[in-house]
């Protein structure tokens, strides 16, 4: 690992913070919208006599975005390491905005036939390319701009903004759906939230074209030490760092998708808790996670990042199974307690996570290396977590089996944490 920037880094500018984080808001806003309106997409773009086939087709297109992420990681990683972080982030928000708006304007299957689902698939692919460089690019940009004593807190804003985007997407989707008839929603209402996404994109592009470049990248550029071939150098000289990122993201991805995407279906179908109550708990715990991530990031600047990572990973490894026992008990206070407890542990892990993964790579290959490692893990483990959990229950007949998978992933990430070099609180990792 390398020193990111010297200790004279000025106090963080709020406009730079907003510029670095706003792309994540748009990314997760779109993510939540697509999931929320999946039944609408199924009916209007993939009509079938069997509704389940239509819904599977809609989620299949959703998965295309995950497959495109590693390609986006290499594309924007190359731009970020050779031209600049700011340039890569400005283009990534544009690439996210254009297909998001196009989705809101697309004719349906009834109008243009098979061209409609093909166009939707292309849009999801382009969005996946953007996401491949957006999130990790913003993490890199934020942490490189931060003073050594603020890196945990500033880096955690990448996670905070992602949660805000998801909550915003769900909120806007719910608002539109609750104020329109089912017919109006299927005909034109679902388009409104996607078109509104262009406002977030415009603000993001405006901010990102008017902020200074990363100080760490500028130091490397002025020293004439920019990487000429960052992709080749990363996979030649940074394989250990990539493996560590994959190991750390393993718990990040599986934990998030199990607890905040899959758990809604899990609780509403396998327990007696009503769907409305489950959705309320899910929203409340996502809001709690959004608040606690920067709190834990700030705390990591005081006590060190590794201790909080250890607490989060070890806590999930040990208590995932008993927490799922409470979740499936049908006793509402116990369900709430378990969900909140798991959320606190996830925030312990995610708060310092972003600052840690940035320091695993030298500045010259950081954008490419972090993007590649993160998105490989996200595609392999994050997006597949709900499917794995469903298959485990089917194969074993044990509704608690997803908790064992979560514990296993936590143990794998814990083993990686134990290999990290410790840095004193408030200092750069080297």
C-alpha positions in Angstrom: 0.0 0.0 0.0 1.1 3.6 -0.4 0.7 7.0 1.2 -2.2 8.7 -0.5 -1.2 12.3 0.1 0.9 14.3 2.6 -0.4 15.3 6.0 -0.8 18.9 5.0 -4.0 18.1 3.0 -6.6 20.9 3.7 -9.9 20.3 5.4 -12.4 18.7 3.1 -14.4 20.9 0.9 -18.2 20.2 1.0 -18.6 20.8 -2.8 -16.0 18.2 -3.5 -17.8 15.8 -1.1 -21.1 16.3 -2.9 -19.4 15.9 -6.4 -17.7 12.7 -5.4 -20.9 11.2 -3.8 -23.7 12.3 -6.1 -23.0 9.7 -8.8 -23.7 7.0 -6.3 -27.1 8.5 -5.5 -28.0 8.3 -9.2 -26.6 4.7 -9.5 -28.6 3.4 -6.6 -31.7 5.5 -7.4 -31.9 3.7 -10.7 -31.1 0.3 -9.1 -34.1 0.8 -6.7 -36.4 2.0 -9.4 -35.8 -1.0 -11.7 -36.4 -3.4 -8.8 -39.5 -1.5 -7.7 -41.0 -1.4 -11.2 -39.8 -4.9 -12.2 -43.5 -6.2 -12.4 -44.3 -3.2 -14.7 -41.3 -4.0 -17.0 -42.3 -7.6 -17.0 -45.8 -6.8 -18.3 -44.9 -4.0 -20.8 -41.6 -5.2 -22.2 -41.8 -9.0 -21.8 -45.5 -9.9 -22.2 -46.2 -13.6 -21.7 -49.1 -15.9 -20.9 -47.1 -16.9 -17.8 -46.4 -13.9 -15.5 -43.5 -15.7 -13.8 -41.7 -16.0 -17.2 -42.2 -12.3 -17.8 -40.8 -11.5 -14.3 -37.8 -13.8 -14.8 -37.1 -12.0 -18.1 -37.2 -8.6 -16.5 -34.8 -9.7 -13.7 -32.6 -11.3 -16.4 -32.1 -7.9 -18.0 -31.4 -6.5 -14.6 -28.5 -9.1 -14.3 -27.0 -7.8 -17.5 -25.9 -4.7 -15.7 -23.8 -6.9 -13.3 -22.1 -8.6 -16.2 -21.1 -5.3 -17.7 -19.6 -4.0 -14.5 -16.1 -5.6 -14.8 -15.9 -4.1 -18.4 -16.8 -0.7 -17.0 -14.3 -1.1 -14.3 -11.5 -1.6 -16.8 -12.7 1.2 -19.1 -13.1 3.9 -16.4 -10.2 2.6 -14.4 -8.0 3.2 -17.5 -9.4 6.7 -17.9 -9.0 7.5 -14.2 -5.4 6.3 -14.0 -4.2 7.9 -17.2 -6.3 11.0 -17.7 -7.7 11.8 -14.3 -10.2 10.9 -11.6 -12.3 13.9 -12.3 -12.6 13.2 -16.0 -13.6 9.6 -15.5 -16.3 10.5 -12.9 -17.7 13.2 -15.2 -18.1 10.8 -18.0 -19.4 8.0 -15.8 -22.3 10.1 -14.6 -23.2 11.0 -18.2 -23.1 7.4 -19.2 -25.4 6.5 -16.4 -27.8 9.4 -17.1 -28.3 8.9 -20.8 -29.7 5.3 -20.7 -31.7 6.1 -17.5 -33.5 8.8 -19.5 -33.8 6.6 -22.5 -35.5 3.9 -20.4 -38.1 6.5 -19.4 -38.8 7.3 -23.1 -38.7 3.7 -24.6 -41.7 2.5 -26.5 -43.1 -0.8 -25.1 -43.4 -4.2 -26.7 -46.9 -3.4 -27.8 -45.5 -0.5 -29.9 -42.3 -1.8 -31.4 -42.3 -5.5 -30.6 -39.0 -7.3 -29.9 -37.0 -4.1 -30.3 -38.4 -2.9 -27.0 -36.8 -5.5 -24.7 -33.6 -5.4 -26.9 -33.4 -1.6 -26.3 -34.0 -2.1 -22.6 -31.2 -4.6 -22.5 -28.8 -2.2 -24.2 -29.7 0.5 -21.7 -29.0 -1.8 -18.8 -25.7 -2.8 -20.3 -24.6 0.8 -20.7 -25.7 1.5 -17.1 -23.6 -1.5 -15.9 -20.6 -0.1 -17.7 -21.1 3.2 -15.9 -21.6 1.6 -12.5 -18.3 -0.4 -13.0 -16.3 2.8 -12.7 -18.7 5.1 -10.8 -18.7 3.7 -7.3 -15.1 2.8 -7.0 -14.1 6.0 -8.8 -16.0 8.1 -6.2 -14.4 6.1 -3.3 -10.9 6.7 -4.8 -11.6 10.4 -5.4 -13.1 11.1 -2.0 -10.4 9.3 0.0 -7.6 10.8 -2.0 -9.0 14.3 -1.3 -9.4 13.7 2.4 -6.9 14.5 5.1 -5.3 11.5 6.8 -7.4 12.1 10.0 -10.6 12.1 7.9 -10.3 9.3 5.5 -12.6 6.9 7.3 -15.3 9.5 7.5 -15.0 11.0 4.1 -14.7 7.5 2.4 -17.8 6.4 4.2 -19.8 9.0 2.3 -19.6 6.8 -0.7 -21.6 4.2 1.2 -23.9 6.8 2.7 -24.8 8.2 -0.7 -25.5 4.8 -2.1 -28.1 4.2 0.6 -29.6 7.6 0.1 -30.0 6.8 -3.6 -31.7 3.5 -2.9 -34.1 5.1 -0.4 -34.8 8.0 -2.8 -35.6 5.6 -5.7 -37.9 3.5 -3.5 -39.5 6.6 -2.1 -40.2 8.2 -5.5 -41.4 4.9 -6.9 -43.8 4.4 -4.0 -45.0 8.0 -4.3 -45.8 7.6 -8.0 -47.4 4.2 -7.6 -49.6 5.3 -4.7 -51.0 8.3 -6.6 -51.8 6.7 -9.9 -54.2 4.0 -11.0 -52.7 0.7 -12.0 -53.6 1.4 -15.6 -52.0 4.8 -15.6 -48.9 3.4 -13.9 -48.4 0.8 -16.6 -49.1 3.2 -19.5 -47.0 6.2 -18.5 -46.6 6.7 -14.8 -43.5 4.4 -14.4 -41.6 6.7 -16.8 -41.7 9.7 -14.5 -39.1 8.6 -11.9 -36.6 7.6 -14.6 -36.9 11.0 -16.3 -36.4 12.7 -13.0 -33.1 10.9 -12.7 -31.7 13.4 -15.3 -31.9 16.1 -12.7 -29.5 14.2 -10.4 -27.2 13.6 -13.4 -27.1 17.2 -14.4 -26.2 18.4 -10.9 -23.5 15.6 -10.7 -22.0 16.5 -14.0 -22.0 20.3 -13.2 -20.3 19.7 -9.8 -17.7 17.3 -11.2 -16.6 19.6 -14.0 -15.9 22.4 -11.4 -13.9 20.7 -8.7 -10.1 20.2 -8.5 -8.4 17.0 -9.4 -7.3 14.5 -6.8 -4.2 15.8 -5.0 -2.7 12.3 -5.1 -3.2 11.9 -8.8 -1.7 15.4 -9.4 1.4 14.5 -7.5 1.9 11.4 -9.6 1.2 13.3 -12.8 3.6 16.1 -11.9 6.3 13.6 -11.1 5.8 12.0 -14.5 4.9 8.7 -13.0 1.5 8.1 -14.5 0.8 4.5 -15.5 1.0 3.9 -19.3 -0.8 0.6 -19.1 -2.7 0.4 -15.8 -4.7 -2.7 -16.7 -1.7 -4.8 -17.6 0.3 -3.5 -14.5 -2.6 -4.2 -12.1 -3.0 -7.8 -13.3 0.8 -8.3 -13.4 1.9 -6.6 -10.2 -1.2 -6.1 -8.0 -2.7 -9.6 -8.0 -2.5 -9.9 -4.2 -4.2 -6.5 -3.7 -7.0 -7.5 -6.1 -7.4 -10.8 -4.2 -7.7 -8.9 -0.9 -10.3 -6.5 -2.4 -12.3 -9.5 -3.6 -12.1 -11.1 -0.2 -13.2 -7.9 1.6 -16.0 -7.2 -0.9 -17.3 -10.7 -0.4 -18.9 -9.9 2.9 -19.9 -6.4 1.8 -21.8 -7.7 -1.3 -23.3 -10.8 0.2 -24.3 -9.0 3.5 -26.0 -6.1 1.7 -27.9 -8.2 -0.9 -29.0 -10.8 1.7 -30.1 -8.4 4.4 -31.6 -5.5 2.3 -32.7 -7.1 -1.0 -33.4 -10.8 -0.4 -34.6 -10.6 3.2 -37.9 -8.9 2.2 -38.9 -11.9 0.2 -37.5 -14.3 2.7 -39.5 -12.9 5.7 -42.7 -12.3 3.8 -42.8 -15.9 2.3 -41.2 -18.0 5.0 -42.6 -16.4 8.2 -45.9 -15.0 9.4 -44.7 -11.4 9.4 -47.0 -9.4 7.0 -45.4 -8.0 3.8 -46.2 -4.4 4.8 -44.4 -4.8 8.2 -41.4 -6.4 6.4 -41.2 -3.5 4.0 -41.4 -1.0 6.9 -38.6 -2.8 8.7 -36.5 -3.0 5.6 -36.8 0.7 4.9 -36.1 1.6 8.6 -33.0 -0.6 8.7 -31.7 0.8 5.4 -32.2 4.3 6.8 -30.4 3.2 10.0 -27.5 1.8 7.9 -27.3 5.1 5.9 -26.9 7.0 9.2 -24.5 4.6 10.9 -22.1 4.2 8.0 -20.6 7.7 8.3 -20.8 7.5 12.2 -18.6 4.3 12.0 -16.4 5.9 9.4 -15.8 8.9 11.8 -15.2 6.5 14.7 -12.6 4.6 12.6 -10.6 7.8 12.3 -10.3 7.8 16.1 -9.8 4.1 17.0 -8.4 2.8 13.7 -10.1 1.1 10.7 -9.0 -2.4 11.3 -10.7 -2.9 14.7 -14.1 -1.9 13.4 -13.7 -4.2 10.4 -12.8 -7.0 12.8 -15.9 -6.3 15.0 -18.2 -6.2 12.0 -16.9 -9.4 10.3 -16.4 -11.4 13.5 -19.8 -10.3 14.8 -21.6 -11.4 11.6 -19.7 -14.7 11.6 -20.7 -15.5 15.1 -24.2 -14.1 15.4 -25.7 -14.5 11.9 -27.3 -17.9 12.8 -28.9 -16.9 16.1 -30.0 -13.6 14.5 -31.8 -15.6 11.8 -33.4 -17.8 14.5 -34.9 -14.5 15.9 -35.8 -13.3 12.4 -37.8 -16.4 11.7 -39.4 -16.6 15.2 -42.6 -14.7 14.2 -42.1 -12.7 17.4 -42.1 -9.1 16.1 -39.9 -7.5 18.8 -37.3 -10.3 18.3 -37.5 -9.8 14.5 -36.9 -6.1 14.9 -34.0 -6.7 17.4 -32.3 -9.1 15.1 -32.6 -6.9 12.0 -31.3 -3.9 13.9 -28.4 -5.9 15.3 -27.3 -7.2 11.9 -27.5 -3.6 10.6 -25.3 -2.3 13.3 -22.7 -5.0 12.5 -22.9 -4.2 8.8 -22.3 -0.5 9.5 -19.3 -1.4 11.6 -17.9 -3.2 8.6 -18.9 -0.7 5.9 -17.9 2.5 7.8 -14.1 2.0 7.5 -14.3 -0.3 4.5 -14.0 2.3 1.8 -10.9 4.0 3.2 -9.2 0.6 3.7 -9.7 -0.8 0.1 -8.4 2.5 -1.5 -5.1 2.2 0.3 -4.5 -1.4 -0.9 -3.2 0.0 -4.3 -0.5 2.5 -5.3 -1.8 5.7 -6.7 -0.8 5.1 -10.3 -2.9 1.9 -10.6 -5.5 2.6 -7.8 -8.6 3.4 -9.9 -8.1 0.4 -12.1 -7.2 -2.0 -9.4 -9.9 -1.1 -7.0 -12.6 -1.1 -9.8 -11.5 -4.4 -11.1 -11.4 -6.2 -7.7 -14.6 -4.6 -6.4 -16.7 -5.3 -9.5 -15.4 -8.9 -10.0 -16.5 -9.6 -6.4 -19.8 -7.8 -6.8 -20.7 -9.8 -10.0 -19.7 -13.1 -8.5 -21.0 -12.8 -5.0 -23.1 -9.7 -4.5 -25.6 -10.1 -7.3 -25.8 -13.9 -6.8 -26.5 -13.8 -3.1 -30.3 -14.0 -3.3 -30.1 -16.9 -5.8 -27.6 -18.8 -3.6 -29.8 -18.3 -0.5 -32.8 -19.5 -2.3 -31.0 -22.6 -3.6 -29.6 -23.4 -0.2 -33.0 -23.5 1.3 -34.3 -25.7 -1.5 -31.4 -28.1 -1.4 -31.2 -28.4 2.4 -34.8 -27.8 3.4 -33.4 -25.6 6.2 -34.8 -22.0 6.2 -31.8 -20.9 8.4 -29.2 -22.0 5.8 -28.7 -18.5 4.4 -27.4 -17.5 7.8 -24.6 -20.1 7.4 -23.7 -18.7 4.0 -23.5 -15.2 5.6 -21.3 -16.6 8.4 -19.0 -18.3 5.8 -18.6 -15.1 3.8 -17.9 -13.2 7.1 -15.2 -15.7 8.0 -13.6 -15.4 4.5 -13.5 -11.6 4.8 -12.2 -11.8 8.4 -9.3 -13.9 7.3 -8.4 -11.2 4.8 -8.7 -8.4 7.4 -6.1 -10.3 9.5 -3.6 -10.0 6.7 -3.9 -6.2 6.5 -1.1 -4.0 7.9 -2.3 -1.9 10.8 -1.9 1.9 10.7 -2.3 4.2 13.7 -5.6 6.1 13.8 -5.5 9.3 11.8 -2.5 8.2 9.7 -2.3 7.1 6.1 -1.7 3.4 5.4 1.5 2.6 3.7 
